[in-house]
Amino acid sequence: MKITLHVPRPRNPLALAARARRAGAHRPGAGAMRQQGRRDLRRDLDRMKPPSP
């Protein structure tokens, strides 16, 4: 009687490394977009303030 073991295919080490460092679309994350929005709002509000005497 023969016993056969099914061995999974070896994984690609380059693909795992790329996935670990969040490879993909080059755009800022949600937190960075919120921070940029807050900065833009603050800048616009500061421009609208009347000058102090």
C-alpha positions in Angstrom: 0.0 0.0 0.0 1.4 3.4 -1.1 0.8 6.6 0.9 0.8 9.8 -1.1 0.9 13.2 0.5 -0.3 16.3 -1.3 2.2 19.0 -0.7 1.0 22.6 -1.4 2.7 24.7 -4.0 5.6 26.8 -2.6 4.6 30.4 -2.1 6.2 33.2 -3.9 8.4 35.1 -1.3 8.4 38.3 -3.4 4.6 38.4 -3.4 4.5 38.0 0.3 7.0 40.8 0.8 5.1 43.2 -1.4 1.9 42.4 0.4 3.5 43.1 3.8 4.5 46.6 2.8 1.1 47.4 1.4 1.9 47.3 -2.3 -0.8 48.7 -4.5 -2.2 52.1 -5.5 0.0 55.0 -4.6 -2.4 57.3 -2.7 -2.7 58.6 0.8 -4.7 56.7 3.3 -8.0 57.8 4.9 -6.3 59.3 7.9 -4.0 61.4 5.8 -7.0 62.7 3.7 -8.9 63.7 6.9 -5.8 65.5 8.2 -5.4 67.3 4.9 -9.1 68.3 5.0 -8.7 69.8 8.5 -5.6 71.7 7.5 -7.5 73.1 4.4 -10.5 74.1 6.5 -8.3 75.8 9.1 -6.4 77.8 6.4 -9.7 78.9 4.8 -11.1 80.0 8.1 -8.0 82.0 9.0 -8.2 83.8 5.7 -11.8 84.8 6.3 -11.0 86.3 9.7 -11.0 90.1 9.7 -7.6 91.6 10.5 -7.1 92.5 14.2 -6.5 96.2 14.9 
